[in-house]
């Protein structure tokens, strides 16, 4: 393999031994998205965190595809944590996603820049070679009554020009792909950083509101009434916030009833109280 081919293989393709996380994520992402839509956030969280524990720690930092999948997994884990009410855990996942995204861009930029330089150099070489041979080909195509040797040269030049055009098209596609990859990695870095910062600010605001309300119990009771009244919001949003309130105050039975209602669960009946035993009448002495 040529040096250019090796660099391109490193930069624009993933080695067979390092595709595990990317391929696995593609398989499970769809079912997990459906489960999240159905409100089964705890199951999704367990599945994502199990996959992260098995394969997330062995990702090769130079494989930008698997690193990108790792960011997506962390972000999905954060969404599941938000949906189940564990917002502090969501921030942890988002911060880890942000760190991976930053590392991925930092590692990919120099490698892809080197590959881009190689393609730009080859592109100029291909274009110069075509420019040099174009006049000769034009002369042969316009000349009447070519000899056998001249026709052979003309055919060779046509083949050469077609090869150069194909090589140029290949390098142009590669340059476009490289720019697309870098754009995607930059956007991922920015979006994960924003999400982590936004959720940290949201938790700080929630903490301040709790202090203002006079404690967690009163805060939950007040917010519960808002969630009950705000039935115009999508059910998924109401369920997310209800579960947050349940995390904050697990003893609040009204919150539990609201969560079960939003999930479409029938409320469990109160356990029957055991019947009081009647005292038996004392036996008469004979």
DALINJO-V227657 format. One record per backbone hydrogen bond with DSSP energy under -0.5 kcal/mol. NH is the residue of the N-H (numbers start at 0). CO is the residue of the C=O. If there is no record, write none. Layout:
<<NH:CO> <NH:CO>>
This chain:
<<5:1> <6:2> <7:3> <8:4> <9:5> <10:6> <11:7> <12:8> <17:14> <18:15> <22:18> <23:19> <24:20> <25:21> <26:22> <27:23> <28:24> <29:25> <31:27> <32:28> <33:29> <34:30> <35:31> <36:32> <37:33> <38:35> <39:34> <40:38> <43:39> <44:40> <45:41> <46:42> <47:43> <48:44> <49:45> <50:46> <51:47> <52:48> <53:49> <54:50> <55:50> <55:51> <56:51> <57:54> <58:55> <60:58> <62:59> <63:61> <66:62> <67:63> <68:64> <69:65> <70:66> <71:67> <72:68> <73:69> <74:70> <75:71> <76:72> <77:73> <78:74> <79:75> <80:76> <81:77> <82:78> <83:79> <84:80> <84:81> <85:80> <86:84> <89:85> <90:86> <91:87> <92:88> <93:89> <94:90> <95:91> <96:92> <97:93> <98:94> <99:95> <100:96> <101:97> <102:98> <103:99> <104:100> <105:101> <106:102> <107:103> <108:104> <109:105> <110:106> <111:107> <112:108> <113:109> <114:110> <115:111> <116:112> <117:113> <118:114> <119:115> <120:116> <121:117> <122:118> <123:119> <124:120> <125:121> <126:122> <127:123> <128:124> <129:125> <130:126> <131:127> <132:128> <133:129> <134:130> <136:132> <137:133> <138:134> <139:135> <140:136> <141:137> <142:138> <150:146> <151:147> <152:148> <153:149> <154:150> <155:151> <156:152> <157:153> <158:154> <159:155> <160:156> <161:157> <162:158> <163:159> <164:160> <165:161> <166:162> <167:163> <168:164> <169:165> <170:166> <171:167> <172:168> <173:169> <174:170> <175:171> <176:172> <177:173> <178:174> <179:175> <180:176> <181:177> <182:178> <183:179> <184:180> <185:181> <186:182> <187:183> <188:184> <189:185> <190:186> <191:187> <192:188> <193:189> <194:190> <195:191> <196:192> <197:193> <198:194> <199:195> <200:196> <201:197> <202:198> <203:199> <204:200> <205:201> <206:202> <207:203> <208:204> <209:205> <210:206> <211:207> <212:208> <213:209> <214:209> <218:214> <219:215> <220:216> <221:217> <222:218> <223:219> <224:220> <225:221> <226:222> <227:223> <228:224> <229:225> <230:228> <232:229> <237:233> <238:234> <239:235> <240:236> <241:237> <242:238> <243:239> <244:240> <245:241> <246:242> <247:243> <248:244> <251:248> <252:250> <255:251> <256:252> <257:253> <258:254> <259:255> <260:256> <261:257> <262:258> <263:260> <264:259>>
